[in-house]
């Protein structure tokens, strides 16, 4: 499984960005695709995830109502739509994939065995 994240950049507070994660490799029907973010000297933080087979998504409380995870089956791509961005959303964002993840563990990065390279999002205030 190979993951490639892209779409990061510099945006003003209140603006929006859409990150994408292109997936390749084995069939993804059994996978959960997650988005995480990290700032220097802080732990990697769960942002959201989506089950590829059902399209059901979960989001961290800190981004609910502003961020949305979605997937495009035909393009094997997962998106993270980020609206009303805040300075505290500044981070390197990573996409990840894992199998057999139960809902109570969906936010734990240890359950994701495949990771893409990060893409930097900078929100200026």
C-alpha positions as CSV (number, residue, x, y, z in Angstrom):
1,X,0.0,0.0,0.0
2,X,1.4,3.4,-1.0
3,X,-0.1,6.6,0.1
4,X,0.7,10.1,-1.2
5,X,-0.7,13.2,0.5
6,X,-0.8,16.5,-1.2
7,X,-2.6,19.8,-1.1
8,X,-1.0,21.6,1.8
9,X,0.0,25.2,1.7
10,X,-0.3,28.6,3.2
11,X,-3.8,30.0,3.9
12,X,-5.2,32.8,6.0
13,X,-7.3,32.2,9.1
14,X,-10.9,31.6,8.1
15,X,-9.9,30.2,4.7
16,X,-10.0,26.7,3.4
17,X,-7.9,24.0,1.9
18,X,-8.5,20.5,0.7
19,X,-5.9,17.8,1.2
20,X,-5.9,14.7,-0.8
21,X,-4.4,11.3,-0.3
22,X,-3.9,9.1,-3.3
23,X,-3.8,5.4,-2.5
24,X,-2.3,2.6,-4.6
25,X,-1.7,-1.1,-4.1
26,X,-4.1,-3.8,-2.9
27,X,-7.9,-3.3,-2.9
28,X,-9.0,-0.9,-0.2
29,X,-12.4,-2.2,0.7
30,X,-11.4,-3.4,4.1
31,X,-9.3,-0.4,5.0
32,X,-9.9,2.6,7.2
33,X,-8.2,5.7,6.0
34,X,-7.1,8.2,8.6
35,X,-5.8,11.8,8.8
36,X,-3.4,12.8,11.5
37,X,-1.5,16.0,12.1
38,X,1.6,16.9,14.1
39,X,3.4,20.0,15.2
40,X,6.9,20.1,16.6
41,X,7.3,18.8,20.1
42,X,3.7,17.6,20.3
43,X,2.2,14.1,19.8
44,X,0.6,13.2,16.6
45,X,-3.1,14.1,16.7
46,X,-6.0,12.3,15.2
47,X,-8.0,14.5,12.8
48,X,-10.5,12.2,11.1
49,X,-11.0,8.9,9.4
50,X,-13.3,7.1,7.0
51,X,-14.1,3.5,6.4
52,X,-13.5,2.8,2.7
53,X,-16.3,0.2,2.3
54,X,-19.1,2.2,3.9
55,X,-18.0,5.8,3.6
56,X,-18.8,6.4,7.3
57,X,-16.5,9.0,8.8
58,X,-15.4,10.1,12.2
59,X,-13.8,13.4,13.2
60,X,-11.9,14.7,16.2
61,X,-13.9,17.0,18.4
62,X,-11.4,19.8,17.7
63,X,-12.3,19.8,14.0
64,X,-16.0,18.8,13.9
65,X,-18.1,21.1,11.9
66,X,-15.0,22.5,10.1
67,X,-13.2,19.5,8.6
68,X,-14.7,16.6,6.6
69,X,-13.1,13.4,5.4
70,X,-14.5,11.9,2.2
71,X,-13.4,9.3,-0.3
72,X,-13.5,8.9,-4.1
73,X,-13.7,5.3,-4.9
74,X,-13.0,5.6,-8.6
75,X,-9.8,7.7,-8.0
76,X,-8.8,5.7,-4.9
77,X,-8.4,9.1,-3.2
78,X,-9.3,10.3,0.3
79,X,-9.9,14.0,0.9
80,X,-9.7,16.2,3.9
81,X,-11.8,19.3,3.4
82,X,-10.7,21.9,5.9
83,X,-12.9,25.0,6.3
84,X,-12.7,28.0,8.6
85,X,-9.1,27.2,9.3
86,X,-7.5,28.5,12.5
87,X,-3.9,29.2,13.4
88,X,-3.9,26.2,15.7
89,X,-4.6,24.0,12.6
90,X,-1.1,24.7,11.5
91,X,0.7,21.3,11.3
92,X,2.1,18.6,9.0
93,X,-0.8,16.5,8.0
94,X,-0.4,12.8,7.3
95,X,-2.8,10.2,5.7
96,X,-2.7,6.7,6.9
97,X,-4.3,3.3,6.3
98,X,-5.1,0.3,8.4
99,X,-7.3,-2.7,8.6
100,X,-9.4,-4.3,11.3
101,X,-9.8,-1.1,13.2
102,X,-12.7,-1.1,15.6
103,X,-14.6,2.2,16.1
104,X,-13.3,2.7,19.6
105,X,-9.7,2.5,18.3
106,X,-10.1,4.6,15.2
107,X,-8.2,7.5,16.6
108,X,-5.1,5.6,17.6
109,X,-2.3,6.0,15.2
110,X,-0.8,2.6,16.3
111,X,-3.6,0.9,14.4
112,X,-2.6,2.3,11.1
113,X,0.2,0.4,9.4
114,X,0.7,2.5,6.3
115,X,1.6,6.1,6.2
116,X,2.1,8.7,3.5
117,X,4.5,11.5,3.6
118,X,3.2,14.6,5.3
119,X,2.0,17.8,3.7
120,X,2.4,21.1,5.5
121,X,-0.5,23.3,6.3
122,X,0.2,26.8,7.6
123,X,-2.6,29.0,8.7
124,X,-1.6,32.7,9.2
125,X,-3.6,34.7,11.7
